[in-house]
Amino acid sequence: MHALHEKHYEPSTAGFMINYRVPDVHALVKVLREEGCNVLEKIEDSEYGKFAWVIDPEGNKVELWQPPAGQ
């Protein structure tokens, strides 16, 4: 696996990442934190939408994606 991809999946050791399309990433992250989930601190906002990440109970990194408005 390419080093760039390995960094993208950290801290997971899996060679893949599940991505969920969500309607409101900030609201979902708030609820997940309140429920005690392991949500990474960074929320990224780019021309491709908003992204946040959570670590599942097995240590896999899961990506939450809110597409840009109008998509």
DAFEN-V501385 format. One record per residue. N is the residue number from 0. PHI is phi in whole degrees, -180 to 180 (999 if undefined). OMEGA is omega in radians with two decimals (* if undefined). D_CENTER is the distance of its C-alpha to the mean C-alpha in Angstrom with 1 decimal. Layout:
BEGIN
n;phi;omega;d_center
N;PHI;OMEGA;D_CENTER
N;PHI;OMEGA;D_CENTER
END
This chain:
BEGIN
n;phi;omega;d_center
0;999;3.14;20.3
1;-69;-3.09;20.1
2;-58;3.12;19.2
3;-61;3.12;16.7
4;-66;3.12;14.6
5;-59;3.13;15.0
6;-63;-3.10;13.6
7;-64;-3.10;10.5
8;-90;-3.11;9.9
9;-61;0.16;11.2
10;-87;3.11;11.8
11;-68;3.05;11.8
12;-100;3.13;15.2
13;-72;3.12;14.4
14;-93;-3.14;15.0
15;-152;3.09;12.4
16;-148;3.05;8.8
17;-77;3.14;8.6
18;-125;3.08;7.1
19;-110;3.04;8.1
20;-83;-3.09;10.0
21;-128;-3.10;10.5
22;-78;-3.09;13.5
23;-149;-3.05;12.6
24;-63;-3.12;9.2
25;-65;3.12;11.3
26;-66;3.14;13.4
27;-66;3.11;10.9
28;-60;3.12;9.4
29;-60;-3.14;13.2
30;-65;-3.14;14.2
31;-61;3.11;11.7
32;-65;3.13;13.0
33;-61;3.14;16.5
34;-86;3.07;16.4
35;87;3.12;15.7
36;-73;3.13;12.3
37;-85;-3.12;10.8
38;-99;3.10;8.1
39;-68;-3.02;7.8
40;-66;-3.00;10.1
41;-76;2.91;9.0
42;-118;-3.08;8.1
43;-98;3.11;9.2
44;-119;-3.10;11.9
45;-139;3.11;13.7
46;-64;-3.13;16.2
47;-92;3.14;13.6
48;123;3.14;11.9
49;-109;-3.08;9.3
50;-130;3.01;5.7
51;-141;-3.07;3.6
52;-137;3.10;2.3
53;-132;3.09;5.3
54;-103;-3.12;8.3
55;-77;-3.09;10.6
56;-59;3.13;14.3
57;-94;3.09;15.1
58;91;3.13;12.9
59;-85;3.10;10.5
60;-85;-3.14;7.0
61;-119;-3.11;5.0
62;-99;3.05;2.6
63;-109;-3.05;4.1
64;-126;3.00;6.8
65;-107;-3.11;10.1
66;-63;3.07;12.8
67;-61;3.12;15.5
68;-54;3.11;18.4
69;91;3.12;20.8
70;-113;*;18.7
END
